[in-house]
Amino acid sequence: MVEEIVLLDEADEVAGRAPKTASHHRHTPYHLAFSCFLVDPRGRVLITRRALGKRTFPGVWTGSCCGHPAPGEGLREAVLRRLDTELGVSAESVTPVLPAFRYRATAADGVVENERCPVVRAVTSGQVTPNPDEVETAEWWTWDRCLELAERPDSSPGTGSSWPSWPRSAPPGLARRRNRPASSGTALVIAPVTVRTRRPGAHGARGAPRHVRGRAPG
């Protein structure tokens, strides 16, 4: 089965779908992804090094896991799916932290990442079992050590550029309040991610919003 991604336009409306692997090249279209930081009951964050055999950014240090929601798949479901695939673990909770984060980066081989990439926090008390096809190394780090990684040249471009917007005084597992001020002057806002879909046949018209949330609908 060919894995597909959700294509977006500049207004963050769903513009279509495409095969994931074939879509990542020197002119990668803008699409939906996510990045997850897994936190344990002690407040430590799981930091991973991407497997050396990965097609894009092999061997770089990054967050806990990342991936692409499939067409019709919610953000929470996509995060849980990738946590199981990459790390053999589930999560008790999944919460959006930087819902509107977007980045563009070019790998050494010229392949471009061009993503709307909501950052989420997931909490687990389970045992992590990394998949060697996805993860070279996985380590539980303190939040201070995570912030230091953002300045290193061997960290993931998307991960490093998102961290300056996170609070400096607390690990993400404790950052629960809305509009919590960060020492850099930015604010952390926990909110749903909204991706709009077009109505069939309404070229360019906005349809009802499709909510991709960190929690399943109640």
MARNU-856152 format. One record per atom (N, C-alpha, C): x, z, y; residue in one letter. Coordinates in steps of 0.05 Angstrom, whole numbers, plus 5000, padded with zeros to 4 digits. Layout:
BEGIN
XZYA ...
***
This chain:
BEGIN
501750004976M 500050005000M 501850005025M 501249825044V 502849805068V 501950015088V 503850185098E 503150385117E 502750255145E 500550325158E 499950215184E 500150415207E 500550325231I 500550485255I 498350405274I 497750585293V 495750525313V 497050425338V 496450185346L 497550065371L 495950155395L 497250205417L 495950295442L 496550105465L 494750105485D 495449965510D 496450165530D 496950075555E 498150255575E 496150465584E 493650435578A 491650645585A 491250835562A 492950815541D 492650975517D 490050925502D 489050685504E 486850595488E 487850465463E 486350505441V 487150375416V 486850075420V 489049935414A 489149645418A 489249485392A 489549635370G 489649495344G 491249655324G 492049535303R 493549655281R 495649455272R 497749565260A 499949385250A 501549525229A 502949375212P 504649495192P 506849655205P 507349895196K 509350075209K 512149955208K 513149885185T 515949795183T 516449535198T 514649345195A 514949085209A 514649105239A 513449325249S 513049355278S 515349475292S 517249595278H 519549725290H 521849525291H 522449435315H 524549235319H 525549255348H 526849055359R 527849065386R 525649055407R 523248975399H 521048965418H 518649115406H 519049355397T 517049515384T 514649555403T 512249495395P 509949545412P 509349835416P 508049905438Y 507250185443Y 505250275422Y 505650505410H 503950595389H 503850905388H 502051005371L 501551295369L 503351415347L 504551635353A 506251785334A 505752085339A 507452255328F 507352545334F 510052665326F 510652895338S 512953045330S 512053335326S 513053465304C 512153725297C 514453925296C 513954165308F 515854385305F 514554595288F 515854655265L 514754845246L 516055125252L 514355325255V 515155595262V 514455785239V 516255975233D 515756165212D 514756425224D 513956625208P 512856875220P 514857025237P 517456975234R 519457105251R 519956965277R 518556745282G 518956595306G 521156395306G 522356355283R 524556155280R 523355875278R 524855675286V 523955395286V 525555245265V 524155085249L 525554925228L 526654675242L 529254645241I 530654405252I 531754245229I 531453985230T 532353815208T 534253605218T 535853505198R 537553275203R 536353045187R 535752825199R 534552605185R 536352495163R 535152415141A 536652305119A 538452075128A 540752055116L 542651845123L 541651565116L 539651545098G 538551295090G 536251195107G 535351355127K 533151285144K 533851035160K 531750855164R 532250605178R 532850645207R 531450835220T 531950885248T 533151165252T 535051185269F 536351435276F 537151605252F 538551485233P 539451635209P 541451855217P 541252085205G 543152295209G 542952455235G 540952395252V 540752545277V 539252805272V 539853015288W 538453265287W 535853245304W 533753355293T 531153315307T 529353565301T 526753535307G 524953755301G 524353775271G 522153895264S 521553945236S 520753695221S 518853545233C 518053295220C 516753125241C 516452865235C 515152685254C 513752475237C 512052315250G 510552115235G 508651965253G 506951805240H 504951635254H 502251685241H 500251765257P 497551775246P 496651495237P 495451475214A 494351225205A 491851155220A 490950905221P 488450835233P 486151005222P 484751145239G 482451305231G 483251585222G 485851655222E 486751915214E 487152095238E 486152345237G 486552535258G 489452645260G 490152755283L 492852855287L 493453075267L 491653265264R 492153495246R 492653395217R 490953205208E 491253105181E 493852965178E 494752815198A 497252665197A 499652865195A 499553075212V 501653275211V 501853415184V 499653495173L 499653625147L 500653435125L 499953185127R 500852985108R 503852955108R 505052935133R 507852905135R 509453165128R 508353395135L 509553645127L 509853655096L 507853575082D 507953575053D 509953365043D 509953125055T 511652915046T 514652975051T 515253065075E 517953105083E 519153375074E 517353585075L 518453855071L 517054005049L 515153885035G 513854025013G 512454285020G 511354295045V 510154545054V 507654475069V 505854675071S 503454645088S 503654825112S 501554835128A 501555005152A 498955145155A 499055395165E 496555545169E 495155455195E 496655355214S 495455265239S 497155035251S 495754865265V 497054635279V 495954625307V 497654645328T 496654665355T 498154465373T 496754295389P 498154125408P 499654285429P 502054205436V 503654335456V 504254155480V 505153915474L 505653715495L 504053465487L 501453465493P 499653255482P 500152975494P 501252965518A 501552705531A 504352595531A 506152715515F 508952635515F 509252345506F 510852195521R 511451915514R 514451875517R 515651705500Y 518451635504Y 519051365492Y 521251255501R 522351005491R 525351045488R 526350965464A 529151005458A 530150775441A 532750715443T 533850495427T 536050605408T 535750545383A 537750635363A 540250465365A 542350555351A 544850415351A 544750125342A 542850075324D 542549795314D 540649625330D 539649735353G 537949595371G 534949635366G 534149765344V 531349825339V 530250015360V 527949955371V 526750105393V 524450285383V 524350535392E 522050705389E 520550705415E 517950655415N 516350635439N 513650765433N 513451035438E 511251195427E 509851375447E 507251395444R 505751625453R 506151825431R 507552045436C 508452225415C 507652515421C 505152585416P 504352865420P 506153055405P 506953265418V 508653475405V 506853695397V 506953785371V 505253995361V 506954225350V 505754465350R 506954695337R 505354755312R 506754785289A 505354865264A 506655125255A 505055295243V 505955555233V 505655565203V 507755655190T 507655675161T 509055925151T 508156025129S 509556245115S 510456155087S 510255885083G 510955775057G 513855715053G 514555645029Q 517355565023Q 517755275028Q 519855215043V 520454935050V 522154815028V 521354575019T 522854424999T 523354135009T 525554085023P 525953825036P 526053595016P 524853375023N 525053125008N 527652985016N 529452944997P 532052835004P 531952545015P 529752405009D 529352135020D 528752145050D 527852375060E 527052405088E 528952595103E 529952795090V 531453015104V 534153055091V 536253045107E 538953105098E 539353415097E 538553555118T 538953835120T 536553955135T 535754205127A 533654345141A 534554635145A 534354735169E 535355005176E 533355145195E 533055405191W 531455565209W 533155655232W 532455595257W 534055655280W 532555835300W 534055985316T 532756135338T 532055935360T 530256015378W 529455835400W 531855775418W 533555965424D 535855915441D 537655705429D 538055715403R 539755505390R 538355235392R 535755225390C 534254975392C 534754855420C 534655015441L 535054915468L 537854795471L 539754915458E 542454815460E 542654535446E 541154495425L 541154235411L 540254015429L 538454065447A 537353855465A 539553725482A 541853865486E 544053755501E 546053615485E 545753615458R 547753495441R 547253195437R 549353035436P 549052745433P 547952665406P 548152845386D 547152775359D 544352865354D 542852935375S 540053005372S 538352765376S 535852775365S 534052555368S 533252505397S 533252265407P 532552215435P 529752325442P 527752285425G 525152385431G 524952685432G 526352815413T 526353105412T 527753215436T 530153125443G 531653235465G 530253205491G 528952975496S 527652935522S 525053085525S 523853175503S 521353335505S 521953625509S 524153735500W 524654015502W 524854135530W 525853985550P 526054115577P 523354195587P 521154095577S 518454165586S 517354415572S 518854515552W 517954755537W 518855005551W 517455235547P 518255485560P 521055565550P 522655675568R 525355765560R 525356045549R 523356195555S 523456485549S 522256555522S 520956375508A 519656445483A 519756215464A 519956265438P 519756055418P 516955935418P 516555685409P 513955555410P 511855695394P 512555855374G 510656005359G 509256215375G 510356295398L 509256505415L 508056395440L 508456135446A 507456015470A 504555925467A 502656105472R 499856045466R 498156015491R 499056115513R 497256115537R 497355845551R 495155775563R 495055535579R 496655575605R 497955355614N 499355355640N 501355575642N 502655635620R 504755835621R 507155725636R 508155845657P 510355735673P 512955745657P 514555535660A 517155525648A 519255575670A 521655665663S 523655725683S 524455485699S 524055235687S 524854995701S 522854905721S 520555055723G 518554985742G 516354815731G 516554725706T 514454575693T 512554765680T 510354665670A 508354835657A 507654725629A 507054905612L 506154835585L 503154835584L 501954615577V 499054595575V 498254525546V 496754695534I 495754645507I 492954525510I 492654275501A 490154135504A 489853925483A 487353825478P 487053615458P 488353355467P 489153195448V 490152925454V 487752735453V 487452575473T 485252385474T 486252095474T 485451945454V 486151655453V 483551505453V 483151335473R 480551195475R 480550945458R 478150885449T 477850635433T 475950445447T 476450195443R 474749985455R 472249945436R 470049895449R 467649815433R 468049545422R 467149495398P 467449225386P 466249015404P 467748805411G 466748585427G 466948635457G 467648885465A 467848945494A 470748915501A 471648675507H 474448625512H 475348765538H 477148955535G 478149105558G 476349325567G 473849345556A 472049565565A 472649815550A 472250045563R 472750295550R 470350385534R 470850475510G 468750585493G 468750885494G 467451015476A 467451305474A 470151405466A 471151625478P 473851725471P 474051815443P 476251755430R 476851855403R 478752085406R 477852325398H 479552565401H 481252605377H 483852615382V 485752675360V 486652955366V 485753145352R 486053435359R 488053565340R 489053795349G 490653955333G 489154135313G 486554145317R 484854295299R 482554115289R 481854145264A 479653985253A 477054055267A 475253865271P 472653925284P 471254145268P 470054325282G 468654545270G 465854475261G 
***
